[in-house]
Amino acid sequence: MDYFEGLIKTLLEHDGYWVKQSFKVNLTKQEKRDIGKHSIPRPEVDILAFKQEKNEIIAFEAKSHLDSPGVKLSEL
């Protein structure tokens, strides 16, 4: 998966984004309880991209389905 994430990172950087891979999200115990998952480990965002000119942040969960036709919009 690192190769796939690296490809996405390269494309975003080429488009002017600052990119961080494997961004760990710090949640308090209360925040974990609030989302109904009190015992989860630190969640991780695969790719976090920021573009200052647009004041835009994009979070990606990258999945590679090499043996799949992909995910259809109707399935989301």
FILO-728918 format. One record per residue: z, y, x of N, C-alpha, C, CB in turn; residue in one letter. Coordinates in steps of 0.02 Angstrom, whole numbers, padded with zeros to 5 digits, always signed. Each point is the difference from the previous one (the first is absolute). Glycine has a CB too. Layout:
ZYXZYXZYXZYXa;...
***
This chain:
+00000-00060+00041+00000+00060-00041+00000+00063+00043+00060-00063-00090m;-00033+00059+00151+00002+00058+00043-00070+00027+00015+00106-00043+00050d;-00155-00002-00044-00068+00023+00013-00027+00040-00059-00019-00101+00074y;+00031+00075-00134-00023+00034-00061+00034+00069-00007-00020-00112-00056f;+00085+00114+00067+00036+00063-00003-00024+00048+00055+00100-00060-00047e;-00115+00033+00105-00026+00042+00055-00067+00031-00018+00061-00072+00081g;-00102+00034-00115-00065+00026-00023+00009+00057-00049-00051-00113+00018l;+00096+00104-00066+00014+00053-00048+00028+00062+00035+00023-00087-00089i;+00023+00076+00137+00029+00055+00038-00054+00039+00037+00106-00066+00014k;-00152+00031+00018-00054+00033+00037-00043+00042-00046-00001-00094+00082t;-00017+00068-00140-00041+00037-00048+00036+00062-00025-00055-00107-00034l;+00119+00101+00019+00039+00058-00024+00006+00053+00055+00063-00075-00078l;-00049+00054+00139+00005+00048+00056-00066+00035+00011+00088-00071+00053e;-00143+00036-00060-00066+00030+00007-00011+00053-00054-00044-00106+00050h;+00076+00097-00108-00006+00047-00055+00052+00056+00004-00045-00093-00071d;+00084+00096+00125+00046+00055+00011+00072-00012-00022-00097+00071-00012g;+00115-00133-00003+00068-00015-00021+00044-00017+00060-00043-00041-00110y;+00106+00058+00106+00051-00025+00046+00023-00066-00032+00038+00117+00043w;-00036-00171-00004+00013-00066-00029+00057-00035+00036-00121-00008-00033v;+00165-00022-00006+00055-00040+00026-00004-00069-00032+00074+00102+00017k;-00076-00154+00025+00000-00069-00025+00071-00027-00003-00115-00018+00048q;+00127-00028-00095+00063-00036-00007+00059+00049-00006-00048-00095+00066s;+00043+00140-00113+00052+00051-00010+00057-00030-00040-00086+00092+00003f;+00145-00095+00028+00060-00027-00033+00031+00053-00045+00021-00078+00098k;-00004+00058-00159+00030+00045-00049+00075-00013-00002-00108+00004-00068v;+00146+00048+00081+00073-00006-00003+00024+00014-00071+00010+00034+00121n;+00019-00085-00152+00028+00008-00067+00076-00010+00004-00107-00040-00054l;+00142+00081+00016+00073-00009-00004+00014-00059-00046+00021+00124+00020t;+00041-00149-00018+00019-00054-00045-00009+00021-00073+00082-00042+00085k;-00066+00104-00100-00008+00025-00068-00074+00001-00021+00105+00069+00014q;-00148-00047+00031-00072+00001-00016-00027-00071-00012-00013+00105+00069e;+00037-00153-00030-00020-00070-00011+00024-00024-00068+00004-00021+00123k;+00057+00039-00142+00025-00019-00066-00041+00033-00055+00115-00014+00047r;-00133+00077-00036-00038+00038-00050-00068-00032-00015+00058+00103+00038d;-00088-00135+00013-00065-00032-00012+00008-00074-00017-00053+00082+00079i;+00115-00104-00086+00013-00069-00021-00008-00052+00054-00037+00035-00109g;+00040-00014+00172-00008-00048+00056+00054+00015+00052-00125-00010-00020k;+00187-00007+00002+00057+00020+00042+00004-00037+00067+00058+00025-00105h;-00094-00080+00113+00007-00038+00063-00064-00003+00042+00087-00066-00057s;-00135+00110+00043-00063-00003+00038+00011+00028+00071-00066+00012-00107i;+00028-00038+00156+00002+00030+00066-00037+00067-00002+00005-00114+00056p;-00006+00149+00000-00035+00065+00001-00073-00009-00018+00079+00042+00088r;-00102-00009-00141-00071-00004-00018-00043+00033+00054+00030-00001-00123p;-00093-00020+00125-00046+00027+00050-00066+00018-00034+00054-00069+00090e;-00079+00129-00074-00065+00022-00023-00049-00017+00056+00048+00095-00073v;-00101-00132+00057-00047-00022+00052-00030+00059+00037-00026-00101-00068d;+00000+00150+00030-00031+00058+00031+00020+00062-00039-00098-00069+00040i;+00121+00120-00004+00018+00064-00029-00045+00052+00033+00122-00035-00023l;-00160+00071-00018-00048+00049+00026+00016+00069-00027-00088-00089+00009a;+00082+00140+00035+00014+00069-00019-00056+00044+00024+00124-00020+00005f;-00148+00064-00049-00051+00049+00018+00027+00069-00018-00096-00083-00019k;+00112+00122+00070+00032+00064-00009-00043+00049-00039+00061-00019+00105q;-00126+00020-00092-00044+00048-00033+00001-00008-00076-00072+00001+00101e;+00081-00062-00124+00002-00014-00072+00071-00006-00026-00109-00058+00011k;+00159+00059+00034+00069-00012-00017+00005-00066-00040+00025+00125-00001n;-00055-00177+00030-00009-00064-00034+00032-00057+00040-00107+00043-00051e;+00144-00085+00016+00028-00060+00029-00026-00060-00039+00105+00062+00039i;-00128-00113-00003-00025-00060-00032+00037-00059+00030-00115+00051-00021i;+00140-00096-00022+00033-00060+00022-00044-00060-00018+00115+00053-00014a;-00126-00098+00063-00042-00058-00010+00039-00064+00009-00098+00066+00040f;+00085-00114-00083+00022-00069+00009-00064-00038+00012+00106+00010-00075e;-00119-00029+00137-00064-00031+00018+00002-00076-00011-00020+00091+00085a;-00030-00115-00120-00008-00072-00012-00070-00020+00019+00086+00001-00093k;-00092-00057+00126-00066-00026+00017-00009-00066-00035+00001+00058+00113s;-00049-00061-00158-00014-00061-00037-00068-00026+00024+00067+00039-00102h;-00067-00071+00159-00063-00021+00031-00037-00052-00042+00050+00024+00111l;-00014-00065-00149-00032-00051-00040-00002+00019-00074+00038-00086+00082d;-00036+00150-00096+00004+00024-00069-00053+00054-00011+00123-00026-00004s;-00149+00031-00058-00047+00054-00016+00035+00068-00006-00072-00083-00058p;+00138+00083+00062+00037+00063-00004+00040+00006-00064-00088+00052+00070g;+00120+00004-00078+00041+00013-00058-00039+00047-00045+00108-00016+00064v;-00115-00004-00126-00037+00042-00048+00047+00052-00030-00077-00096-00026k;+00049+00154+00009+00040+00053-00029+00037-00024-00062-00082+00084+00045l;+00051-00126-00085+00031-00024-00062+00061-00044+00014-00112+00005-00055s;+00119-00030+00116+00056-00043+00018+00060+00040+00025-00081-00089+00028e;+00074+00153-00019+00055+00041+00026+00047+00020-00054-00073+00041+00089l;
***
